Amino acid sequence: MPEPISDVADPRVADFRDLHAGDRPAGRERGTGPVIVEGVPAVQRLLASPYRVRAVLGVPGRLADLDLPADVPAYEMDKWALSEFIGFRLTRGVLASADRRPPADVGDLLAGPDPAAPRRLAVLEALNDAENLGSIARSAVALGVDGLLLDPRCADPLYRRAVRVSMGHVLALPFAVLPDWPGGLSRLHDAGYLTVALTPAPDAVDLTEVDPRAHPRTAVLLGAEGPGLTPEAQAAARVRARIPMRAGVDSLGVAAAAAVAFATLR
């Protein structure tokens, strides 16, 4: 049974205090706080993931929807007190915290469980908007992308807003950071990937001309909203491709473009 919380200083729910200010206490480095997950469907995905759950906190009655394992600490708080405690109005009724897992090894991510199997990756450059990253992660899981490869400037894929927008799906998606950027893209080529850089440039090939059947290992490169991929990243890719669209519209937002590319290259 969930235990009621009446004291906001109770250390058992410290993971959830003032989340509006961020996922980690002031002074701690990015990517070091617990993973925070919001909403029943997302928490259910957390429970099915390899991340270890630290605690679950919700409004009375909502925790029953989760069928929590007996060893998961669960706590209840009045909805108004809960919103004040976490720093924003919680409409999803429940939150969970989990221990972080370190990023995957780049070589392991590129190889996958079976080095001979077809494989697709999303490669992100300077994508520093957590909500865009979460949306891309959700599309990646839905459309059969096997992992994320991030440059050092990307947002934290386990930041609360990224996890929320992904609906918890990012927890099922392995990710790694490529420290040598964009020179490290040669590692993808050595591992057999065709790297496809998305750009609206008119001299890029039509994305539909890239035949996924001819390239069982494909990596789609995506840049930040607005500036897009740098010229250096585009030059390091094997193919520069554009999404064909109606005259007068020059580009899509990065999350929408990612979903189109993932579906096109299935």
N, C-alpha and C positions, 0 to 999 in steps of 0.2 A: 504494500500500500504506500502511496506517496506520503511523505511527511510534510506537514504544513510549516511554512516559514513566516514568522511574524517580525523577526529582527533583520533589518536590511544589512546589518553588520555580520550576519552569520557567515563564517568562512566557507561553509559548504556550497554556497552559491556565489562565491567571489568571481568566478569566471564570467558572470553575466552582468556585473555592475558597470553602469555607464558605458554601454556599448556604442552609444551615439558618438563618443569621442574616439572610438577605434576598438580593435580586437585585442589590444595589448596595453598593459600599464605604461604610463609615460616614462620615457627613458629607455625602454627596451627596443631592440632592433626590429625592423620589419621582418615578418615571417617567423616570429618567435612565440606569439601568443597561441592560445588554444584555437582550434577550429570551432566556429560557432555556426550552428545549423538551425534554421527557422522553419516551422510548419510540419504538420504530421507527415505528408508524403516525403519530404526531404529527410526528416529524422528516421523514417522507415528505411530510406536508402542508406543513411549513415549506419544503421544497425546491421545492414547486409554488407557493409563495406569492410575493408581491413583496418579501419581506424578504430582505436579503442575509445569507447564512450566514457567520459569522466562523470557527467551528471546530466540530468534532464530536469527542466523547470517549466511549469505550465500553470494555466488557470485550472481551477477545480473542474473535474469531469473530462477535460481534454486528454489527459494522460492515459485514460482508459482506452482511447482509440489506438494506442501504440502497442499494446500487449508486450510491455517491456520485460526483458529477462530479469530474473530475480536478483542478479548481481549488479544491476545498473541502479545507482542511486537516483531516486526520483523525489522531487519536491514540488509543492503547490503553493501558490501565492495569489491573493486577490488580484483581479485583473487591473484595477486602478493602481494598486501598489506596485504591481509588476511593471506596468508601463513607466511609472516614475523611477523605479529601480534601474531599469535597463536604459532609460533615456529617450525612448520613443514609444509611440502607440503600437503595441503588438497586436496585429489583426489575425495572426495565424495561431495564437493561443498556446504555443509551446516552443521551447528552444532546447537545444542540447549542446554540450561542449564535448570536444574530443581531443585526444593527443594528436599532435602533428606527426606526420611521417615525412622523412626527408625526401627531396626530389630523387627520381630514379637516376641511375648511372646512364650517361648518354649512350654508351655502347650497348647497354642492355635494352634501352628504349628502341634504338635503331634496329637491333636484331629481333626483338620480340621473343615470345616463347618458342617459336619455330623459325630459325633463320632462313628457311627455304620458303616460307609461306608468304602470300601476298600481304602487303601492309600499307597503310596510309597514315600520314601524320599531318597535323597542322603546325606550321612554324610561324611564330609571332614575333614581330620586331617592334620594340618600343610601344607595345600596346598597354598603355598605362591607365586605362579606364577599367575599373574592376567589373562594372556591369556589362560592358562589351565583352570582356573576357569570359564572364559567366555565361552570356548568351552564346558565344562561340562554343564553349564547352558543352552546353546542352545540345546544340546542333551536331557537334562532333559525335557524341554518344548516339544520338538518334540516327545519324546517317553513316555510321560505320567507320568513323575515324578512330584509330587505335591509340593515339596519344598526342600530347602537346609538347613541342620543343620551343622554349622561350629564350629570347636574348636577355642579357643582364638587366635591361631597362624595363622589362615588362612588369605589370602589376602582379601581386601575389595571388595565385589562383585559389588559395584557401582563405582569402579575406572574406569577411562575412557577406559583403554585398555580392561578391562573385559567386559564392556558394548559394546564396538566396536566388539570384537570377537563373542560375543553372538548375534550380529545383533539386539541388543535391546531387545531380548527375556528375559533377566534376569530381566527386569522391570516388567514382569508378574509373576515372581516366588517368592513367599514369602520365607524369610530366617530368621533364628534365630541363636544365638550364645549359645552354651552349655558351661558355664564357668567351670563346674566341669568335667574335662576330664582325663581319660576316665570313671571315676566312674559314671558320669551322664548318661551313656548309660543305666543304670538300669531304667531310666525314660521311655526309649523306650520300654523295656520289660514290664514294668507295664502298658503301653498303648497298649500292644498287638502286638508289632512289632517283627518280626523275623529279627535279625541283621545279615547281611552277610558280612564278611570281605573279600575283594578281596586280594589274595596273590598268587604269582607263586610257592609257596612251594609245593614240590611233595606230601606231606602228606595231603594236602587240598583236599576236595571233588571236583569232577567235577561240575562246575556251572550248567550244564544242569540237574544235579540230584536234584536241588532245585526246587520244583514244586510250581510255584506262585499260582496255584489254591488252594493249601492246606494252603497257608499263605496269606490271603487277605491284611495283613499289613506287608510290607517288607521295610527294610532300608539297603541300600548298602553302606558299609564303604570303602572309598578310601583314600590312603595316597599320600604324595608328590611324584613328579617325582624323581626316583632314589631310595631313602630309602624305600619308600612304608610305609605301616602302621607299627607303632611300635608294639613290642611284647605285650605291655600292652593293646593296643587297640584290637589286635587280640584275646587276652585272654578274653577280656570283651564281645566279640561278641558271639552269639549263634552258628554260623557256619563260618568256614574258607573255602573259595571256590576259585578255580582257573579256568581260562579260558583255555580250551584245545586248544593246538596249535601244529603246526608241530615241529618235533624234530629239535634241533639246534637253536630254537628261544625261549628264556626263558620268555619273557614278552612283553607287549605292553606299549606304553606311556599311562599315566593316563587318558588323554581325550579319547583316543580310547578305552581303557579298560572300561571306564564308559559307553560309548555308547553301547558296546557289552553287558555289564551287564544289562543296562536298557532295551534293546531289548529282552534279554533272559528271564528276569523276568517280562515281561509285563503280 
